[in-house]
Amino acid sequence: MPVPVPQQRSVPAAETSHGDLTLLVIEDDPAGTTITVPELSAAAGTRVRIRTARNLTEAARLLTDDVDCILLDLALPVTGSDSGPGDGPVSGRADELAALTHVLRIAPLHAVLALTAEDDTELAAEAVRVGAQDYLFRGELDARVLSRAIRYAVERKRADTAQHQLTESRLRAQENARLERGLLPTPLLEGSGLSFAARYRPGRSRALLGGDFYDVVRTPDGTVHAMIGDVCGHGPDEAALGVELRIAWRALTLAGLCGDELLSTLQQVLEHERQSEEIFATLCTVDIAPDGRRAGLCLAGHPAPLLARHGRPARLLPYEDGGPALGLLPRARWPRRQVELGAAWSLMMYTDGLIEGRVGAGTSERLGQDGMVAMVNGRLDEGLAGEELLEAAVAEVRELNGGELTDDVAVLLLGRDPERIRRGGGSAPRSRPASPVVARPLGAQRPPL
């Protein structure tokens, strides 16, 4: 009958021991080691417990979480009853490392010492290559050598396990970064004549994506559609839902949906994909006419965009006619308001992470929309525009907050400059982001804002 694999601890034995040591000796003649508990304890300077097993079946029963190290005689016979899944066929005396292979399979988190004869140097070295932490020669075995070898093997196993976990963690982080970077949007603005820049900072530590999301596309009729949204919460589930909503928005927009019809369909997507009925999302959509002088605005519980015309202070667009956030009301409606943009303008869309930061250490006062408008106008007075303006705005919000913001922050800037359009300055080739802070200027010059 195959030997069952004992349930292993989640951390190596060395991390759970508190000075005492437990040694499991697997040898068909355990008395052959001639090492007694008092001798070993005296050499180790601490209390040592020894368990003995005459075969692998008995060893499996004795292999518990408190075992720190296994001393295995490589000459131990392996019979068919000892073998288990993955050991391969065993008949009588198996190959010389069959016992070690079996022990490493059933005890992957335990330190293992290989015990062999003095003339088996090559076999001992091969045992270490296969997975043992060290080897001992039977004829040279004494309490001091064994106690030192046990501690070395335990610490080496601990270091190997930590290195393995670190490598796995790095690989997972790299894979997650590649996945998240691939999910960030690539604006489709070719031929629009508009400029574009964005900044994105997820609130989650070491993440590239948060619950905030945005996208910009140009449909075949020349209309430019822009969207920014925020899923409540800050975890990976919210980030995944934000990606789903963004992709759904792009697909629906390219299919010709707009305004209330598009938002109603997105709400259905949210209701089917969310983990809880308490999850909702705010959204702001803008569709800019092909001539670039006017736009339609829909708000679903989201802050209104900021509009700056050439030579005028920035101001918030009207938000009185907005609808509720997606996922709150089953049969909600989202009115579409017509907005006059003018000939030269810049439009800043943002999530509430930009306005909910505090304005001083130890205070509960928030920046708010009015504070944001004043901050942006101050930067405009300094002559900042485009990417520089966004970078300065995000940096100032963080500085006012007294450190990194806990909420996700997404902000994008669309602009139209008739002079650049007349000179033939179209959209630059789109590029993929290289970091969580995303900037994609799509125009040859900066927008007015």
SULBELCOR-V893875 format. One record per residue. N is the residue number from 1. NEAR is the number of other ideal C-beta (glycine too) atoms within 12 Angstrom. D_FIRST is the distance of its C-alpha to the first C-alpha in Angstrom with 1 decimal. Layout:
N|NEAR|D_FIRST ; N|NEAR|D_FIRST
This chain:
1|12|0.0 ; 2|19|3.9 ; 3|31|6.5 ; 4|15|9.0 ; 5|21|12.4 ; 6|26|14.9 ; 7|14|18.1 ; 8|22|20.6 ; 9|22|24.3 ; 10|13|26.8 ; 11|17|28.8 ; 12|33|28.1 ; 13|38|28.1 ; 14|32|31.5 ; 15|21|33.1 ; 16|23|32.0 ; 17|31|32.9 ; 18|13|36.3 ; 19|15|37.1 ; 20|23|34.4 ; 21|38|31.5 ; 22|36|28.0 ; 23|45|26.3 ; 24|41|22.7 ; 25|42|22.7 ; 26|45|19.5 ; 27|37|20.6 ; 28|27|19.7 ; 29|19|23.3 ; 30|27|24.2 ; 31|13|27.6 ; 32|20|28.4 ; 33|31|29.4 ; 34|17|32.3 ; 35|33|32.6 ; 36|19|33.3 ; 37|25|33.4 ; 38|13|37.2 ; 39|20|37.7 ; 40|35|35.5 ; 41|25|37.0 ; 42|18|40.5 ; 43|24|39.8 ; 44|33|38.3 ; 45|17|41.1 ; 46|20|38.7 ; 47|20|36.2 ; 48|33|32.8 ; 49|24|29.7 ; 50|35|27.2 ; 51|27|23.6 ; 52|28|21.7 ; 53|33|18.1 ; 54|24|17.3 ; 55|29|14.0 ; 56|44|12.3 ; 57|28|9.8 ; 58|22|13.1 ; 59|37|14.9 ; 60|31|13.0 ; 61|19|14.1 ; 62|30|17.6 ; 63|40|18.1 ; 64|22|20.6 ; 65|22|23.6 ; 66|21|26.0 ; 67|42|24.5 ; 68|44|27.1 ; 69|49|25.9 ; 70|50|23.1 ; 71|49|24.2 ; 72|50|21.7 ; 73|41|22.4 ; 74|41|22.0 ; 75|27|21.9 ; 76|37|18.6 ; 77|28|16.4 ; 78|36|13.2 ; 79|25|10.7 ; 80|23|8.0 ; 81|19|5.4 ; 82|34|7.7 ; 83|29|8.0 ; 84|28|7.9 ; 85|14|10.3 ; 86|17|13.6 ; 87|29|12.8 ; 88|17|13.6 ; 89|15|12.8 ; 90|25|12.5 ; 91|16|13.9 ; 92|13|15.3 ; 93|17|17.5 ; 94|25|17.0 ; 95|21|20.0 ; 96|24|21.7 ; 97|34|20.6 ; 98|33|16.9 ; 99|44|16.3 ; 100|40|18.9 ; 101|33|17.7 ; 102|43|14.3 ; 103|48|16.4 ; 104|33|18.8 ; 105|32|16.3 ; 106|38|15.0 ; 107|39|18.6 ; 108|27|21.1 ; 109|37|23.9 ; 110|46|23.8 ; 111|41|26.1 ; 112|49|24.5 ; 113|45|26.4 ; 114|43|25.6 ; 115|44|26.6 ; 116|35|27.7 ; 117|22|30.5 ; 118|15|34.1 ; 119|11|34.4 ; 120|23|31.3 ; 121|15|33.4 ; 122|16|32.4 ; 123|27|28.6 ; 124|30|29.4 ; 125|17|31.3 ; 126|21|28.6 ; 127|34|26.1 ; 128|26|28.6 ; 129|16|29.1 ; 130|26|25.4 ; 131|30|25.3 ; 132|38|25.9 ; 133|40|29.0 ; 134|33|30.4 ; 135|37|29.9 ; 136|39|31.2 ; 137|25|32.2 ; 138|29|31.1 ; 139|16|34.7 ; 140|17|36.4 ; 141|31|34.2 ; 142|21|36.3 ; 143|25|36.4 ; 144|20|38.7 ; 145|27|36.9 ; 146|37|33.5 ; 147|33|35.0 ; 148|23|36.8 ; 149|36|33.7 ; 150|46|31.6 ; 151|32|34.4 ; 152|24|34.9 ; 153|37|31.2 ; 154|36|31.0 ; 155|25|34.3 ; 156|26|33.3 ; 157|36|30.1 ; 158|27|32.2 ; 159|19|34.8 ; 160|26|32.3 ; 161|27|30.8 ; 162|19|34.3 ; 163|15|35.4 ; 164|17|32.5 ; 165|19|33.2 ; 166|14|36.9 ; 167|14|36.4 ; 168|14|34.3 ; 169|15|37.1 ; 170|15|39.8 ; 171|14|38.2 ; 172|15|37.8 ; 173|18|41.4 ; 174|16|42.6 ; 175|15|40.9 ; 176|22|42.3 ; 177|23|45.7 ; 178|15|45.7 ; 179|19|44.6 ; 180|29|47.2 ; 181|23|49.9 ; 182|17|49.4 ; 183|31|49.9 ; 184|38|53.2 ; 185|38|56.1 ; 186|26|58.3 ; 187|39|61.8 ; 188|27|63.4 ; 189|38|67.1 ; 190|23|68.3 ; 191|21|71.9 ; 192|36|72.5 ; 193|35|74.7 ; 194|51|73.1 ; 195|43|71.7 ; 196|46|68.3 ; 197|42|66.7 ; 198|44|63.8 ; 199|42|62.1 ; 200|42|58.6 ; 201|39|57.0 ; 202|39|53.8 ; 203|36|53.6 ; 204|28|49.9 ; 205|15|49.3 ; 206|18|48.2 ; 207|29|48.3 ; 208|34|50.3 ; 209|40|50.4 ; 210|41|51.4 ; 211|40|52.3 ; 212|52|55.7 ; 213|44|56.3 ; 214|48|59.2 ; 215|42|60.2 ; 216|41|63.4 ; 217|38|64.0 ; 218|33|67.1 ; 219|27|67.3 ; 220|17|69.2 ; 221|19|72.3 ; 222|20|72.7 ; 223|31|71.6 ; 224|42|69.5 ; 225|44|66.9 ; 226|44|65.5 ; 227|49|63.1 ; 228|49|61.6 ; 229|49|59.3 ; 230|46|57.3 ; 231|48|54.2 ; 232|33|54.2 ; 233|26|51.6 ; 234|28|50.5 ; 235|23|46.7 ; 236|26|44.6 ; 237|22|44.5 ; 238|36|48.3 ; 239|34|48.5 ; 240|27|46.4 ; 241|39|48.6 ; 242|50|51.7 ; 243|34|50.5 ; 244|30|49.9 ; 245|48|53.4 ; 246|41|55.0 ; 247|26|53.5 ; 248|32|54.4 ; 249|41|57.9 ; 250|30|58.4 ; 251|20|57.2 ; 252|29|59.4 ; 253|34|62.4 ; 254|21|62.2 ; 255|17|62.0 ; 256|17|65.4 ; 257|25|64.6 ; 258|33|66.6 ; 259|32|67.6 ; 260|25|66.7 ; 261|20|64.8 ; 262|33|62.6 ; 263|42|61.9 ; 264|28|61.2 ; 265|25|58.5 ; 266|46|57.0 ; 267|38|56.8 ; 268|21|54.8 ; 269|30|52.4 ; 270|39|52.2 ; 271|27|51.6 ; 272|17|48.6 ; 273|25|47.0 ; 274|29|47.5 ; 275|20|44.9 ; 276|17|47.3 ; 277|13|50.6 ; 278|16|52.2 ; 279|30|51.8 ; 280|31|55.0 ; 281|43|56.7 ; 282|44|60.2 ; 283|47|61.8 ; 284|49|65.0 ; 285|47|65.9 ; 286|44|69.1 ; 287|37|70.3 ; 288|42|73.1 ; 289|25|75.6 ; 290|21|76.1 ; 291|21|79.5 ; 292|34|77.7 ; 293|18|80.4 ; 294|24|78.7 ; 295|36|75.3 ; 296|29|73.5 ; 297|41|71.6 ; 298|46|68.9 ; 299|38|67.5 ; 300|42|64.5 ; 301|30|64.6 ; 302|40|64.9 ; 303|36|67.6 ; 304|34|70.5 ; 305|45|70.9 ; 306|41|73.6 ; 307|38|76.4 ; 308|36|78.9 ; 309|27|81.8 ; 310|23|83.7 ; 311|14|86.0 ; 312|16|84.9 ; 313|20|82.6 ; 314|38|79.1 ; 315|27|78.6 ; 316|31|75.9 ; 317|34|76.0 ; 318|18|76.6 ; 319|25|73.6 ; 320|12|75.2 ; 321|20|74.0 ; 322|30|70.3 ; 323|33|67.6 ; 324|25|64.6 ; 325|31|61.3 ; 326|43|58.8 ; 327|36|56.5 ; 328|24|58.9 ; 329|18|61.0 ; 330|14|59.7 ; 331|13|63.0 ; 332|27|64.5 ; 333|19|67.1 ; 334|35|67.9 ; 335|22|71.5 ; 336|25|72.4 ; 337|27|75.4 ; 338|20|77.6 ; 339|29|78.3 ; 340|20|81.0 ; 341|35|79.8 ; 342|25|82.9 ; 343|21|83.4 ; 344|31|81.8 ; 345|37|79.0 ; 346|40|75.6 ; 347|44|73.0 ; 348|50|70.4 ; 349|47|67.4 ; 350|46|65.1 ; 351|46|62.4 ; 352|36|63.1 ; 353|36|61.3 ; 354|44|64.6 ; 355|37|66.8 ; 356|28|64.6 ; 357|39|64.5 ; 358|24|66.6 ; 359|25|70.0 ; 360|16|69.8 ; 361|13|67.5 ; 362|9|67.2 ; 363|13|68.9 ; 364|11|67.7 ; 365|17|70.1 ; 366|23|68.6 ; 367|35|70.2 ; 368|21|70.4 ; 369|26|72.0 ; 370|19|75.5 ; 371|25|74.3 ; 372|37|72.5 ; 373|29|75.6 ; 374|24|77.8 ; 375|34|75.3 ; 376|39|75.2 ; 377|24|79.0 ; 378|19|79.3 ; 379|30|77.2 ; 380|32|79.3 ; 381|15|82.5 ; 382|15|81.0 ; 383|14|80.8 ; 384|29|77.0 ; 385|33|75.5 ; 386|38|72.4 ; 387|30|69.4 ; 388|23|71.4 ; 389|40|72.2 ; 390|44|68.6 ; 391|25|67.4 ; 392|24|70.1 ; 393|44|69.5 ; 394|43|65.8 ; 395|25|66.6 ; 396|26|69.3 ; 397|38|67.1 ; 398|27|64.5 ; 399|20|67.3 ; 400|28|68.8 ; 401|31|65.4 ; 402|16|65.1 ; 403|13|61.9 ; 404|20|59.2 ; 405|35|59.2 ; 406|20|56.3 ; 407|33|56.8 ; 408|42|56.3 ; 409|42|59.6 ; 410|47|60.5 ; 411|45|64.0 ; 412|49|65.5 ; 413|49|69.0 ; 414|48|70.8 ; 415|49|74.3 ; 416|44|77.1 ; 417|31|80.0 ; 418|23|82.6 ; 419|20|84.1 ; 420|27|80.8 ; 421|25|80.4 ; 422|14|83.9 ; 423|13|83.2 ; 424|12|80.2 ; 425|24|77.5 ; 426|22|74.5 ; 427|31|70.9 ; 428|23|69.1 ; 429|16|65.8 ; 430|25|62.9 ; 431|18|60.3 ; 432|18|56.9 ; 433|25|56.6 ; 434|13|55.6 ; 435|16|54.9 ; 436|29|54.6 ; 437|24|58.4 ; 438|39|59.5 ; 439|31|62.9 ; 440|35|64.0 ; 441|34|67.8 ; 442|39|68.6 ; 443|37|72.3 ; 444|22|74.5 ; 445|29|76.3 ; 446|30|75.4 ; 447|44|76.1 ; 448|37|78.9 ; 449|43|76.5
